[in-house]
Amino acid sequence: MGYTFAGLPLHVLLVHAVIVLTPLLALALIVIAAWPAARRILWLPVLIAAALLLPLGLLTIEAGKWLEVRVPPAPLIQAHTAQGEDIVPWLIALLVIAVVIAAWAVVEIVAARRAEDSAGTGLGRGIRVIVSVILTVAALAIAVGSTWTLVRIGEAGTRAVWEGSFSDEPLEP
């Protein structure tokens, strides 16, 4: 399979989507973990985004491997590609926490409907707060880890492409 689009290496295009979507998804997970009203509304779109981000990340890595053997060997490129797969466990963690938050949202929605039908109280406030705090802390930890890993990988890739390839001073025409 050729990993090109419109004559450009697909990795170069896909990497921008992963760089933007990973921290956005992480932020969305923190928000829906901490804010019950947002969780009730956004759990499904966030879950779908997490389910799509993992294969997008894997495709980006495969496109990077394809590209690596098509450019001259260089230590900076090797350092970048050696780090590329470090994001996979974090993308999996984002998906797992999205599934857990979505499951909790469904539990809350069902409990609220049952409480309305039977004039009961549903889930206790203490349980809701404890679970929300645990989910928020987990989402925050995964957000920090995934974003930091992405920054490290991206910085190595940026160095591989740009280090030594531009002038500090404008070039004369």
Legacy VTK file of the C-alpha trace (Angstrom):
# vtk DataFile Version 3.0
C-alpha trace
ASCII
DATASET POLYDATA
POINTS 173 float
0.000 0.000 0.000
1.262 3.457 -0.867
0.953 5.996 1.898
0.629 9.147 -0.195
-2.137 11.646 -0.804
-1.997 14.245 -3.581
1.695 13.520 -3.995
2.555 14.101 -0.326
3.519 11.478 2.242
0.353 10.624 4.191
2.269 10.679 7.491
2.936 14.395 7.088
-0.800 15.047 6.743
-2.110 12.596 9.354
0.318 13.655 12.051
-1.334 17.074 12.229
-4.716 15.488 12.937
-3.266 13.339 15.718
-1.419 16.309 17.228
-4.610 18.374 17.352
-7.160 15.675 18.202
-5.287 13.914 21.013
-5.140 16.894 23.413
-8.665 17.978 22.405
-10.018 14.523 23.199
-8.085 14.473 26.462
-9.572 17.840 27.419
-13.066 16.680 26.483
-12.624 13.603 28.681
-11.609 15.759 31.639
-14.647 17.987 31.087
-17.167 15.150 30.850
-15.593 13.308 33.779
-15.846 16.379 36.000
-19.117 17.900 34.784
-22.200 15.647 35.012
-24.386 17.817 32.757
-21.779 17.707 29.988
-21.285 13.969 30.535
-25.004 13.272 29.965
-24.883 15.069 26.612
-21.359 14.515 25.265
-20.477 10.973 26.338
-21.363 9.456 22.942
-19.520 11.952 20.682
-16.446 11.754 22.937
-16.576 7.954 22.907
-16.821 7.921 19.106
-13.890 10.359 18.857
-11.772 8.128 21.110
-12.725 5.070 19.054
-11.645 6.853 15.859
-8.444 8.370 17.276
-6.815 5.006 18.011
-6.947 3.720 14.409
-5.965 7.182 13.159
-2.886 7.057 15.388
-2.022 3.544 14.220
-2.431 4.587 10.570
-0.174 7.594 11.204
2.503 5.303 12.663
2.290 2.912 9.700
2.519 5.826 7.274
5.580 7.031 9.213
7.250 3.623 8.898
6.506 3.686 5.178
8.063 7.148 4.914
11.122 6.275 7.017
12.430 3.803 4.431
11.937 6.366 1.674
14.116 9.153 3.081
17.874 9.149 3.600
18.836 7.525 6.922
19.563 10.043 9.654
19.916 9.774 13.440
17.187 12.373 14.028
14.689 10.439 11.912
15.608 7.213 13.671
15.086 8.904 17.056
11.671 10.147 15.940
10.512 6.794 14.583
11.808 4.990 17.665
9.478 7.172 19.777
6.480 7.026 17.432
4.860 3.947 18.922
5.098 5.394 22.449
1.745 7.092 21.809
-0.145 3.798 21.297
-0.598 2.905 25.002
-1.854 6.442 25.626
-4.341 6.255 22.763
-5.577 2.964 24.212
-5.812 4.580 27.661
-7.840 7.460 26.179
-10.226 4.935 24.646
-10.497 2.934 27.879
-11.262 5.994 30.016
-13.771 7.139 27.379
-15.526 3.755 27.621
-15.560 3.915 31.431
-16.908 7.480 31.444
-19.537 6.525 28.848
-20.588 3.530 30.952
-20.871 5.774 34.009
-22.945 8.275 32.016
-25.345 5.499 30.990
-25.587 4.297 34.602
-26.393 7.850 35.723
-28.995 8.333 32.994
-30.718 5.019 33.744
-30.650 5.677 37.505
-32.141 9.149 37.003
-34.951 7.761 34.840
-35.717 5.018 37.356
-35.721 7.567 40.165
-38.208 9.715 38.224
-40.461 6.721 37.564
-40.490 5.523 41.165
-40.115 8.869 42.912
-36.898 7.515 44.427
-33.536 9.188 44.815
-31.505 7.225 42.238
-27.763 7.101 42.841
-26.581 8.643 46.067
-24.875 12.025 45.802
-21.802 10.682 47.585
-21.364 7.865 45.066
-21.788 10.259 42.148
-19.186 12.649 43.558
-16.662 9.909 44.377
-16.955 8.302 40.938
-16.719 11.701 39.219
-13.568 12.580 41.172
-11.944 9.233 40.355
-12.827 9.563 36.663
-11.595 13.165 36.565
-8.252 12.278 38.165
-7.826 9.334 35.780
-8.732 11.475 32.751
-6.341 14.199 33.907
-3.472 11.728 34.346
-4.080 10.220 30.918
-4.385 13.685 29.375
-1.036 14.761 30.819
0.694 11.527 29.828
-0.683 11.442 26.295
0.021 15.111 25.645
3.562 14.912 27.027
4.295 11.816 24.928
2.870 13.512 21.846
5.011 16.609 22.462
8.158 14.460 22.791
7.418 12.555 19.582
6.461 15.718 17.700
9.546 17.575 18.879
11.759 14.733 17.641
9.943 14.762 14.292
10.249 18.515 13.977
13.978 18.320 14.637
14.319 15.540 12.060
12.672 17.696 9.400
13.866 21.197 10.235
17.133 21.111 12.205
19.873 22.556 10.021
17.562 23.131 7.066
16.845 26.836 7.441
18.753 30.047 7.993
18.386 32.364 10.979
18.686 35.235 8.530
16.424 35.846 5.510
17.919 34.525 2.294
18.489 37.069 -0.439
16.472 36.465 -3.637
LINES 1 174
173 0 1 2 3 4 5 6 7 8 9 10 11 12 13 14 15 16 17 18 19 20 21 22 23 24 25 26 27 28 29 30 31 32 33 34 35 36 37 38 39 40 41 42 43 44 45 46 47 48 49 50 51 52 53 54 55 56 57 58 59 60 61 62 63 64 65 66 67 68 69 70 71 72 73 74 75 76 77 78 79 80 81 82 83 84 85 86 87 88 89 90 91 92 93 94 95 96 97 98 99 100 101 102 103 104 105 106 107 108 109 110 111 112 113 114 115 116 117 118 119 120 121 122 123 124 125 126 127 128 129 130 131 132 133 134 135 136 137 138 139 140 141 142 143 144 145 146 147 148 149 150 151 152 153 154 155 156 157 158 159 160 161 162 163 164 165 166 167 168 169 170 171 172
